[in-house]
Amino acid sequence: MTTGLLIVVLASIFVGALAQRIAGLGFALLISPFLVIILGAHAGVLMVNVCGLVSSLLIMFRVWKDVDWSMYRWLTLPAVIGSIPASIAAVYLPAAPMAVIVGAIVLVALGASLILARNSVVVTGNPAKAVAGFASGVTNAVAGVGGPAVSAYAVMARWPQRPFAATLQPFFVTIAIVTLSVKLSMDPGQMPPFSVLAWVLIGVMIIGGIYAGEVLQKHIRDDHVRFAVIVIAFLGAGTAMAKGIVDLMA
């Protein structure tokens, strides 16, 4: 990888970690399409899983007291059930269709979230939690994007932002561990061949983004952050999808 591409990767990771700390999600939405373009479909999604695991793990200890553990359990078990077969399938998907799937999932998820944000529907009960968790596990394994499904549930269930953002962190940690374990046990060669220095810089960007998010959290409204995440994610997803379609046609 060239120095220029590495800088783009590092910048994307920094901004993703910043958004994750402020809004509770947004990391994968922001960086998944761009990493798929830069690293390729399989390595890009795996990289999102790795970075998402690290960022959520670091944030989790900062928001531990606000985690709703009952909600975590209802979301996580179905997510694990969905992520295992989806992780296996993702290993065998060709790169070009995988890029199209990543872009399409992000675009559909973003569109659905915008519609739901203006919807007066209210959902209750544990089955809705289970469905959201299962869908999140599948999309996280295939596209590295697990947030939209649980975000849609949070909107329709009127789940307050603070416990929602906190509970997502151990949830993301768990499904990332499961997904990475399955994928790397089947194909260890998927891991991007970064140098030790590059991995150190990636870790620094994640920590720096989380710290910057904590500082900015006091001055920036959550809805402004989410709007910025949506705009950037739309651009990245559209680009990734277009690249995948061009590769398929070639």
C-alpha positions in Angstrom: 0.0 0.0 0.0 1.2 3.5 -0.9 1.7 6.2 1.7 -1.1 8.2 0.2 -3.6 5.3 0.5 -2.5 4.6 4.1 -3.1 8.3 5.0 -6.7 8.0 3.6 -7.2 4.8 5.6 -5.9 6.5 8.8 -8.0 9.6 8.2 -11.2 7.5 7.7 -10.5 5.5 10.8 -10.0 8.7 12.9 -13.3 10.2 11.7 -15.1 6.9 12.2 -13.9 6.6 15.8 -14.9 10.2 16.5 -18.4 9.6 15.2 -18.7 6.4 17.1 -17.8 8.1 20.4 -20.2 11.0 19.9 -23.2 9.2 18.5 -22.7 5.6 19.6 -22.4 4.3 16.0 -21.3 5.5 12.6 -17.8 3.9 12.5 -18.7 1.1 10.1 -21.0 3.3 8.0 -18.3 5.8 7.4 -15.3 3.6 6.8 -16.7 0.3 5.4 -17.3 1.6 1.8 -13.9 3.4 1.6 -11.9 0.5 3.0 -13.7 -1.9 0.5 -12.5 0.4 -2.3 -8.9 0.7 -1.0 -8.3 -2.8 0.4 -10.7 -4.9 -1.6 -14.0 -6.3 -0.5 -12.9 -9.1 1.8 -9.9 -7.4 3.4 -11.9 -4.1 3.7 -14.8 -5.7 5.6 -12.4 -7.6 7.8 -10.6 -4.4 8.6 -13.8 -2.8 9.6 -14.5 -5.7 11.9 -11.1 -5.3 13.5 -11.3 -1.6 13.9 -14.9 -1.7 15.1 -13.9 -4.2 17.8 -11.1 -2.1 19.1 -13.0 1.2 19.1 -16.1 -0.3 20.7 -14.0 -2.1 23.3 -12.3 1.2 24.3 -15.5 3.2 24.4 -17.3 0.4 26.3 -15.3 1.1 29.5 -16.1 4.8 29.3 -19.9 4.2 29.1 -20.2 1.0 31.2 -22.6 2.5 33.8 -25.2 3.3 31.1 -25.3 -0.1 29.4 -28.7 -1.8 29.5 -27.6 -5.4 30.0 -31.1 -6.9 29.5 -31.3 -5.2 26.1 -27.8 -6.4 25.3 -28.8 -10.0 25.9 -31.9 -9.8 23.7 -29.9 -8.3 20.9 -26.7 -10.3 21.1 -27.9 -13.9 21.1 -29.8 -13.6 17.8 -26.9 -11.5 16.4 -24.5 -14.3 17.1 -26.8 -16.9 15.5 -27.0 -14.8 12.4 -23.4 -13.8 12.2 -21.9 -17.3 12.1 -23.5 -18.6 8.8 -23.2 -15.1 7.3 -19.5 -15.0 8.1 -19.0 -18.4 6.5 -20.9 -17.2 3.4 -18.9 -13.9 3.2 -15.6 -15.8 3.0 -16.7 -17.5 -0.2 -18.4 -14.5 -1.9 -16.4 -13.2 -4.9 -14.9 -9.7 -4.4 -16.9 -7.8 -7.0 -20.4 -9.0 -5.8 -19.2 -8.5 -2.3 -18.4 -4.8 -3.0 -21.9 -4.4 -4.5 -23.5 -6.0 -1.5 -21.6 -3.8 0.9 -22.6 -0.6 -0.9 -26.2 -1.8 -1.3 -26.6 -2.7 2.4 -25.3 0.7 3.5 -27.5 2.6 1.0 -30.6 0.6 2.0 -29.9 1.0 5.7 -29.3 4.7 5.4 -32.5 5.2 3.4 -34.5 3.1 5.8 -33.1 5.1 8.8 -34.1 8.4 7.2 -37.7 7.1 6.6 -38.0 5.6 10.1 -36.8 8.9 11.7 -39.9 10.5 10.4 -42.2 7.6 11.2 -44.6 7.5 14.2 -44.6 3.7 14.5 -43.6 2.4 17.9 -42.5 -1.2 18.4 -42.5 -3.1 21.7 -41.7 -6.6 23.0 -38.7 -8.9 22.8 -39.3 -10.4 19.3 -38.5 -7.0 17.7 -35.3 -6.9 19.6 -34.4 -10.4 18.4 -35.1 -9.5 14.8 -33.0 -6.3 15.0 -30.1 -8.3 16.6 -30.3 -11.1 14.0 -30.3 -8.6 11.1 -27.4 -6.7 12.7 -25.3 -9.9 13.0 -25.9 -10.8 9.4 -25.1 -7.3 7.9 -22.0 -7.0 10.2 -20.6 -10.3 9.0 -21.2 -9.6 5.3 -20.6 -5.8 5.0 -19.0 -4.8 8.3 -22.1 -2.7 9.0 -24.1 -3.8 12.1 -25.4 -0.5 13.3 -28.4 0.4 11.0 -30.6 -2.6 12.1 -30.3 -1.8 15.8 -30.5 1.9 15.1 -33.8 1.4 13.2 -35.1 -0.6 16.2 -34.0 2.2 18.6 -35.9 4.8 16.6 -39.1 2.7 16.5 -38.8 1.6 20.1 -38.0 5.2 21.3 -34.9 4.0 23.0 -33.2 7.0 24.6 -29.8 8.0 23.1 -27.6 7.6 26.1 -28.3 3.9 27.0 -28.6 3.1 23.3 -25.2 4.4 22.5 -23.7 2.7 25.6 -25.4 -0.7 25.0 -24.2 -0.9 21.4 -20.6 -1.0 22.5 -20.5 -4.4 24.2 -22.9 -5.6 21.5 -20.5 -4.6 18.7 -17.6 -6.1 20.7 -19.3 -9.5 20.9 -20.5 -9.8 17.3 -17.1 -8.6 16.1 -15.3 -11.3 18.1 -17.6 -14.0 16.7 -17.3 -12.7 13.1 -13.5 -12.4 13.2 -13.1 -15.8 14.8 -15.1 -17.5 12.1 -13.6 -15.6 9.2 -10.0 -16.0 10.3 -10.3 -19.6 11.2 -11.5 -20.3 7.7 -9.2 -18.0 5.8 -6.3 -16.4 7.8 -5.0 -14.8 4.6 -7.9 -12.3 4.6 -6.1 -10.1 7.1 -4.7 -6.9 5.4 -0.9 -7.2 5.2 -0.1 -4.0 7.1 3.3 -3.4 8.6 3.7 -3.2 12.4 4.0 0.6 12.1 0.8 0.8 10.1 -1.1 -1.2 12.8 0.3 1.1 15.5 -0.8 4.2 13.6 -4.3 2.7 13.1 -4.5 2.1 16.9 -3.4 5.7 17.5 -6.1 7.0 15.1 -8.8 5.0 16.9 -7.7 6.3 20.3 -7.3 9.9 19.0 -10.7 9.8 17.4 -12.3 8.6 20.6 -10.6 11.3 22.6 -11.6 14.0 20.1 -15.1 12.7 20.2 -15.2 13.1 24.0 -14.0 16.6 23.7 -16.4 17.6 20.9 -19.3 15.7 22.4 -19.9 18.7 24.7 -20.2 21.1 21.8 -21.8 19.2 19.0 -25.4 18.0 18.8 -26.0 14.3 18.1 -28.3 15.0 15.2 -25.6 17.1 13.5 -23.1 14.2 13.8 -25.6 11.7 12.5 -26.4 13.9 9.5 -22.7 14.2 8.7 -22.3 10.4 9.0 -25.2 9.8 6.7 -23.9 12.2 4.0 -20.4 10.7 4.0 -21.7 7.2 4.2 -24.0 7.8 1.2 -21.0 9.0 -0.9 -18.8 6.1 0.1 -21.5 3.5 -0.4 -22.4 4.8 -3.8 -18.8 4.8 -4.8 -18.2 1.2 -3.5 -21.3 -0.1 -5.3 -20.3 1.6 -8.5 -16.8 0.1 -8.4 -18.3 -3.3 -7.7 -20.6 -3.0 -10.7 -17.8 -1.9 -13.0 -15.7 -4.9 -11.8 -18.6 -7.3 -12.5 -19.0 -5.9 -16.0 -15.3 -6.2 -16.7 
